[in-house]
């Protein structure tokens, strides 16, 4: 049997994926962000500053934001997806200027 929590998660995931796939969206500039590392420094993401003067609604959350409008609505919505990046071992040649990061899919 499925749990109501499963249905809620599936619905949230579906709504999130629909918002990500919207073609007309406005990305907000990256500002006041920290680069957070995971997995022994192999994976990174951009997150809002954890500083006390950062708006507490965004503190520690994803630093990537975009605005979009749903059909029939007069207001714009904001989505803040966490994007995780990494550098495959075979792409590193020892030169910082040649670093190529890839998004984890």
C-alpha positions in Angstrom: 0.0 0.0 0.0 1.2 3.5 -0.7 1.5 6.1 2.0 0.1 9.6 1.6 3.6 10.9 2.0 4.6 9.0 -1.2 1.8 10.7 -3.1 2.8 14.1 -1.8 6.4 13.5 -2.7 5.4 12.4 -6.2 3.3 15.5 -6.7 6.0 17.9 -5.4 8.5 16.2 -7.7 6.2 16.5 -10.7 5.6 20.2 -10.0 9.3 20.8 -9.6 10.2 19.1 -12.8 7.5 21.0 -14.7 8.9 24.3 -13.4 12.5 23.3 -14.3 11.4 22.5 -17.9 9.7 25.8 -18.5 11.4 27.5 -21.4 10.7 31.2 -20.5 12.3 31.9 -17.1 14.5 34.7 -15.8 17.5 33.6 -13.8 18.5 35.9 -11.0 22.2 36.9 -10.5 24.3 34.8 -8.2 25.1 36.9 -5.1 26.0 36.4 -1.5 26.7 32.7 -2.1 29.0 30.1 -0.7 30.5 27.1 -2.6 29.7 24.0 -0.5 31.6 20.8 -1.0 30.5 17.2 -0.4 32.0 13.8 -1.0 35.5 14.6 0.1 35.5 17.7 -2.1 34.5 15.9 -5.3 30.9 17.4 -5.5 30.0 21.1 -5.1 26.9 23.3 -5.1 26.2 27.0 -4.7 24.2 27.9 -1.7 23.1 31.2 -0.1 25.3 32.6 2.6 24.8 31.3 6.1 25.6 34.7 7.5 23.3 36.2 10.0 22.4 39.2 7.8 21.2 36.9 5.0 17.4 36.7 4.7 16.5 33.8 6.9 14.1 32.4 4.2 17.1 31.8 1.9 19.9 31.2 4.4 21.8 28.0 3.5 19.4 27.2 0.6 20.3 27.0 -3.1 21.9 30.2 -4.5 20.5 29.6 -8.0 17.0 31.2 -8.5 14.8 31.7 -11.4 11.4 33.4 -11.9 8.6 32.1 -14.1 4.9 32.7 -14.7 2.3 30.0 -15.0 -0.4 30.4 -17.6 -3.3 32.3 -16.3 -1.5 33.8 -13.3 -0.6 37.5 -12.9 2.4 36.9 -10.6 5.7 35.2 -11.0 6.9 32.3 -9.0 10.5 31.6 -7.8 12.2 28.2 -7.9 15.6 27.6 -6.3 16.9 24.3 -7.5 20.0 22.7 -6.0 22.4 22.0 -8.8 25.3 19.7 -7.9 28.5 19.8 -10.0 31.6 17.6 -10.2 34.7 17.2 -12.2 35.3 13.7 -13.7 38.8 12.4 -12.9 39.6 11.9 -16.6 38.9 15.6 -17.4 41.5 17.1 -15.0 44.8 17.8 -16.6 46.4 19.7 -13.6 45.7 23.2 -14.9 43.2 25.3 -13.0 42.3 27.3 -16.1 41.2 24.1 -17.9 38.9 22.8 -15.2 35.6 21.7 -16.6 32.8 21.0 -14.2 29.7 18.9 -15.1 26.3 18.9 -13.6 25.1 15.8 -11.9 22.0 14.5 -13.7 
